[in-house]
Each structure stands twice: as structure tokens, then as C-alpha cells.
Amino acid sequence: MKTVIDKKTYNTETAVLIAEWNNEMCRNDLQAEEVLYRTKKGQYFVCGSGGPLTIYDGSTEIRLMSPEEAYDWCKTCEINANIIKANFEIEEG
């Protein structure tokens, strides 16, 4: 998918795919999935889609995220720690 937001192009074909999530619902009208990407310039965005009973209302959309929001998305979606470590600046405690 390709879209323009604030005079900048965001393209899932050219951005780096970081992680994928889906809600594992069996019914098409409840299914939703989101994919986190990062552009070459470091902008994070999620491309999400879902059935008519999801937040996507049967459509697909791209929404921009700050690095903090992208990190929080990974934690909320329970993305593998190695993927998080490879894509975000993580300090050792």
C-alpha cells in the first residue's frame, strides 16, 4: 500500500517490515491485522486492515508512529524481544 501524509509518501513495498500482528479471529468481519514498518528516513508507521466490525471498518489505512509509539505497539502486541532489540535502542538494566 502506498499513501501520502503531509506531503510525504509512505509505501509498504519500500519500507522495512519490522513486525506483524493479527487478532486471530476466525470470522472475516472481525479479523484485523497490523504490520509495523520503518522508512529509510526512520519514520515508523503501521499499515492496518480489518473487517467491518474492527476499528478499520472494512478498510486499510496507514498511521504514523513516533519511535516511542512503535516500541509501545511492539510491547502491546507481544512482539518477540529479539525483534524489539534489533529495531529500537534498548539499554540493559
ABEGO torsion letter per residue (X at the ends): XBBBBGGBBBBAAABBBABBBBAGBABAAABBBBBBBBBAAGBBBBBBBBBAABAAGGBBBBBBBBAAAAAAAAAAAGBBAAAAAAABBBBBX
